[in-house]
Amino acid sequence: MSGEDPQSLAAATRLRSPLTHELRRLRHITDSGLSGG
């Protein structure tokens, strides 16, 4: 198994993008919650 399948790589990127966005949003909520504001 050498090399990445471009199609699966694109699919993984498409999946990872919204997840990263969600994590960033959740972290922001958690941070503001921890700082009491």
MMTF fields as JSON, N, C-alpha, C and O atoms, coordinates in Angstrom:
{
  "mmtfVersion": "1.0.0",
  "mmtfProducer": "UNKNOWN",
  "numBonds": 147,
  "numAtoms": 148,
  "numGroups": 37,
  "numChains": 1,
  "numModels": 1,
  "chainsPerModel": [1],
  "groupsPerChain": [37],
  "chainIdList": ["A"],
  "bondAtomList": [4, 2, 8, 6, 12, 10, 16, 14, 20, 18, 24, 22, 28, 26, 32, 30, 36, 34, 40, 38, 44, 42, 48, 46, 52, 50, 56, 54, 60, 58, 64, 62, 68, 66, 72, 70, 76, 74, 80, 78, 84, 82, 88, 86, 92, 90, 96, 94, 100, 98, 104, 102, 108, 106, 112, 110, 116, 114, 120, 118, 124, 122, 128, 126, 132, 130, 136, 134, 140, 138, 144, 142],
  "bondOrderList": [1, 1, 1, 1, 1, 1, 1, 1, 1, 1, 1, 1, 1, 1, 1, 1, 1, 1, 1, 1, 1, 1, 1, 1, 1, 1, 1, 1, 1, 1, 1, 1, 1, 1, 1, 1],
  "groupList": [{"groupName": "MET", "atomNameList": ["N", "CA", "C", "O"], "elementList": ["N", "C", "C", "O"], "formalChargeList": [0, 0, 0, 0], "bondAtomList": [1, 0, 2, 1, 3, 2], "bondOrderList": [1, 1, 2], "singleLetterCode": "M", "chemCompType": "L-PEPTIDE LINKING"}, {"groupName": "SER", "atomNameList": ["N", "CA", "C", "O"], "elementList": ["N", "C", "C", "O"], "formalChargeList": [0, 0, 0, 0], "bondAtomList": [1, 0, 2, 1, 3, 2], "bondOrderList": [1, 1, 2], "singleLetterCode": "S", "chemCompType": "L-PEPTIDE LINKING"}, {"groupName": "GLY", "atomNameList": ["N", "CA", "C", "O"], "elementList": ["N", "C", "C", "O"], "formalChargeList": [0, 0, 0, 0], "bondAtomList": [1, 0, 2, 1, 3, 2], "bondOrderList": [1, 1, 2], "singleLetterCode": "G", "chemCompType": "PEPTIDE LINKING"}, {"groupName": "GLU", "atomNameList": ["N", "CA", "C", "O"], "elementList": ["N", "C", "C", "O"], "formalChargeList": [0, 0, 0, 0], "bondAtomList": [1, 0, 2, 1, 3, 2], "bondOrderList": [1, 1, 2], "singleLetterCode": "E", "chemCompType": "L-PEPTIDE LINKING"}, {"groupName": "ASP", "atomNameList": ["N", "CA", "C", "O"], "elementList": ["N", "C", "C", "O"], "formalChargeList": [0, 0, 0, 0], "bondAtomList": [1, 0, 2, 1, 3, 2], "bondOrderList": [1, 1, 2], "singleLetterCode": "D", "chemCompType": "L-PEPTIDE LINKING"}, {"groupName": "PRO", "atomNameList": ["N", "CA", "C", "O"], "elementList": ["N", "C", "C", "O"], "formalChargeList": [0, 0, 0, 0], "bondAtomList": [1, 0, 2, 1, 3, 2], "bondOrderList": [1, 1, 2], "singleLetterCode": "P", "chemCompType": "L-PEPTIDE LINKING"}, {"groupName": "GLN", "atomNameList": ["N", "CA", "C", "O"], "elementList": ["N", "C", "C", "O"], "formalChargeList": [0, 0, 0, 0], "bondAtomList": [1, 0, 2, 1, 3, 2], "bondOrderList": [1, 1, 2], "singleLetterCode": "Q", "chemCompType": "L-PEPTIDE LINKING"}, {"groupName": "LEU", "atomNameList": ["N", "CA", "C", "O"], "elementList": ["N", "C", "C", "O"], "formalChargeList": [0, 0, 0, 0], "bondAtomList": [1, 0, 2, 1, 3, 2], "bondOrderList": [1, 1, 2], "singleLetterCode": "L", "chemCompType": "L-PEPTIDE LINKING"}, {"groupName": "ALA", "atomNameList": ["N", "CA", "C", "O"], "elementList": ["N", "C", "C", "O"], "formalChargeList": [0, 0, 0, 0], "bondAtomList": [1, 0, 2, 1, 3, 2], "bondOrderList": [1, 1, 2], "singleLetterCode": "A", "chemCompType": "L-PEPTIDE LINKING"}, {"groupName": "THR", "atomNameList": ["N", "CA", "C", "O"], "elementList": ["N", "C", "C", "O"], "formalChargeList": [0, 0, 0, 0], "bondAtomList": [1, 0, 2, 1, 3, 2], "bondOrderList": [1, 1, 2], "singleLetterCode": "T", "chemCompType": "L-PEPTIDE LINKING"}, {"groupName": "ARG", "atomNameList": ["N", "CA", "C", "O"], "elementList": ["N", "C", "C", "O"], "formalChargeList": [0, 0, 0, 0], "bondAtomList": [1, 0, 2, 1, 3, 2], "bondOrderList": [1, 1, 2], "singleLetterCode": "R", "chemCompType": "L-PEPTIDE LINKING"}, {"groupName": "HIS", "atomNameList": ["N", "CA", "C", "O"], "elementList": ["N", "C", "C", "O"], "formalChargeList": [0, 0, 0, 0], "bondAtomList": [1, 0, 2, 1, 3, 2], "bondOrderList": [1, 1, 2], "singleLetterCode": "H", "chemCompType": "L-PEPTIDE LINKING"}, {"groupName": "ILE", "atomNameList": ["N", "CA", "C", "O"], "elementList": ["N", "C", "C", "O"], "formalChargeList": [0, 0, 0, 0], "bondAtomList": [1, 0, 2, 1, 3, 2], "bondOrderList": [1, 1, 2], "singleLetterCode": "I", "chemCompType": "L-PEPTIDE LINKING"}],
  "groupTypeList": [0, 1, 2, 3, 4, 5, 6, 1, 7, 8, 8, 8, 9, 10, 7, 10, 1, 5, 7, 9, 11, 3, 7, 10, 10, 7, 10, 11, 12, 9, 4, 1, 2, 7, 1, 2, 2],
  "groupIdList": [1, 2, 3, 4, 5, 6, 7, 8, 9, 10, 11, 12, 13, 14, 15, 16, 17, 18, 19, 20, 21, 22, 23, 24, 25, 26, 27, 28, 29, 30, 31, 32, 33, 34, 35, 36, 37],
  "secStructList": [7, 7, 1, 7, 7, 2, 2, 2, 2, 2, 2, 2, 2, 2, 2, 2, 2, 2, 2, 2, 2, 2, 2, 2, 2, 2, 2, 2, 2, 2, 2, 2, 2, 2, 6, 6, 7],
  "xCoordList": [0.844, 0.0, 0.878, 1.221, 1.23, 2.056, 1.276, 0.613, 1.358, 0.637, -0.765, -1.323, -1.325, -2.669, -3.659, -3.336, -4.861, -5.913, -6.441, -6.988, -6.282, -6.682, -8.146, -8.51, -8.984, -10.417, -10.703, -11.452, -10.104, -10.319, -9.692, -10.207, -8.571, -7.901, -8.802, -8.914, -9.443, -10.362, -11.557, -12.034, -12.044, -13.185, -12.809, -13.6, -11.612, -11.146, -11.028, -11.379, -10.538, -10.403, -11.767, -11.966, -12.724, -14.074, -14.728, -15.505, -14.398, -14.96, -14.28, -14.919, -12.976, -12.188, -12.492, -12.464, -12.782, -12.989, -14.115, -13.887, -15.337, -16.423, -16.129, -16.512, -15.457, -15.13, -14.182, -14.35, -13.195, -12.239, -12.953, -12.667, -13.894, -14.668, -15.485, -15.548, -16.102, -16.905, -16.046, -16.419, -14.886, -13.981, -13.522, -13.419, -13.248, -12.795, -13.91, -13.662, -15.139, -16.278, -16.514, -16.767, -16.428, -16.636, -15.555, -15.829, -14.318, -13.215, -13.423, -13.13, -13.93, -14.192, -15.26, -15.138, -16.305, -17.384, -16.835, -17.161, -15.996, -15.424, -14.524, -14.56, -13.714, -12.797, -13.563, -13.229, -14.579, -15.354, -16.118, -16.356, -16.5, -17.196, -16.263, -16.651, -15.026, -14.056, -13.646, -13.419, -13.553, -13.144, -14.321, -14.182, -15.469, -16.632, -17.292, -17.909, -17.163, -17.787, -18.213, -18.766],
  "yCoordList": [-1.194, 0.0, 1.241, 1.769, 1.693, 2.881, 4.008, 3.799, 5.19, 6.327, 6.436, 5.47, 7.628, 7.89, 7.924, 8.384, 7.436, 7.514, 8.947, 9.403, 9.659, 11.073, 11.274, 12.269, 10.315, 10.451, 10.348, 11.152, 9.355, 9.178, 10.339, 10.762, 10.85, 11.979, 13.208, 13.941, 13.43, 14.554, 14.37, 15.332, 13.146, 12.853, 13.105, 13.661, 12.701, 12.896, 14.386, 14.828, 15.151, 16.594, 17.227, 18.118, 16.751, 17.304, 17.005, 17.806, 15.832, 15.454, 16.201, 16.607, 16.374, 16.964, 18.455, 18.995, 19.116, 20.561, 20.988, 21.825, 20.435, 20.819, 20.406, 21.104, 19.282, 18.816, 19.794, 20.112, 20.262, 21.226, 22.507, 23.121, 22.906, 24.117, 23.962, 24.878, 22.81, 22.534, 22.55, 23.137, 21.892, 21.836, 23.226, 23.549, 24.044, 25.406, 26.195, 26.969, 25.984, 26.684, 26.23, 27.046, 24.913, 24.372, 24.86, 25.165, 24.93, 25.386, 26.842, 27.245, 27.622, 29.033, 29.16, 29.982, 28.343, 28.357, 27.937, 28.537, 26.897, 26.403, 27.452, 27.663, 28.112, 29.13, 30.283, 30.72, 30.769, 31.884, 31.436, 32.231, 30.168, 29.635, 29.537, 29.834, 29.117, 28.973, 30.336, 30.483, 31.325, 32.655, 33.421, 34.578, 32.775, 33.369, 34.471, 35.376, 34.395, 35.432, 34.902, 35.642],
  "zCoordList": [0.0, 0.0, 0.0, 1.058, -1.161, -1.249, -1.913, -2.929, -1.342, -1.9, -1.341, -0.819, -1.458, -0.955, -2.11, -3.205, -1.857, -2.851, -2.851, -1.847, -3.965, -4.016, -3.651, -3.025, -4.049, -3.78, -2.286, -1.73, -1.645, -0.206, 0.563, 1.598, 0.042, 0.679, 0.634, 1.616, -0.516, -0.653, 0.262, 0.864, 0.372, 1.24, 2.694, 3.456, 3.078, 4.452, 4.76, 5.854, 3.804, 3.998, 4.149, 4.975, 3.327, 3.367, 4.712, 5.231, 5.27, 6.56, 7.695, 8.665, 7.557, 8.638, 8.78, 9.886, 7.665, 7.699, 8.638, 9.511, 8.486, 9.397, 10.831, 11.77, 11.004, 12.351, 13.035, 14.212, 12.298, 12.85, 13.22, 14.247, 12.362, 12.62, 13.895, 14.716, 14.055, 15.25, 16.507, 17.523, 16.423, 17.577, 17.98, 19.164, 16.967, 17.239, 17.926, 18.85, 17.458, 18.025, 19.461, 20.347, 19.681, 21.02, 21.98, 23.141, 21.476, 22.314, 22.703, 23.829, 21.763, 22.035, 23.117, 24.025, 23.014, 24.014, 25.374, 26.399, 25.373, 26.624, 27.259, 28.471, 26.427, 26.932, 27.575, 28.676, 26.888, 27.437, 28.677, 29.586, 28.712, 29.877, 31.077, 32.206, 30.818, 31.897, 32.454, 33.655, 31.574, 32.031, 32.624, 33.021, 32.68, 33.336, 32.525, 33.087, 31.193, 30.404, 29.077, 28.264]
}
